Amino acid sequence: MSNPSVNKRQKERQRQERQREKNAKREERKRDKADRPEGQPGEDPDIAGIVPGPQAPPEWL
């Protein structure tokens, strides 16, 4: 049987590590967003660069 206080400390360390990883990811996304070029005014960034019409088949086919 394990000592409950040891388990609690270990669980708390894991929680803190997850929080540090989340904060690092947030900072990385913030930097990436700042480095991203601005789109054209009135252009939807989700569909920018999409060409209408038939698409080429994937290479694996």
N, C-alpha and C positions, 0 to 999 in steps of 0.2 A: 504494500500500500504506500502511496506517495503522500508526502506532506502537503496539505492543502495550500500553505503559504508559498511553497516553492512553485506549485502549479499556477497560482495566482500571479506571481512575479513573471513567470515565463509567458503567460497569456498577455500580461500587460506589455512586455517587451515586444511580442509579436504585433500587438495593436499599434504600438508606437512606430514600429518598422513599416507597417502598412501605411500609416499616416505620412511618414517621410516619403515613401514611394509615390503616394498620391500627390503630395505637394511638389515633388520633382517633376511629375508628369504635367501638372498644372503650369508650372513655370516654363517647361519646354513648349507646351501649346501656346502660351502667351508670347514667347519669343518667335515661334513659327508664324503666328498670326501677324506679328509686327513686321516680319521680313517679307510677307506675301505682298506681291504687287497689287495695286488697286485695279479694279475692273473698270470697264467702260461705264459711263453713267447710263442708267436705264437698262443695263444688261444683267440678266439673272446669272449669278456665278455658278449655279447648279447645272445650267444647261449651256454654259459658254463653251464654244468650240465644237459642239455637236453638229454634225452634218445630217440634214434630213435625207431620207431616201434609203435605198437598199444598202446594207452594210456588208463588208467583206466577211467571208466565213473565218472562223478562228483557225489559227495555224494547226491545231491538233486534229482537225478534221481531215 
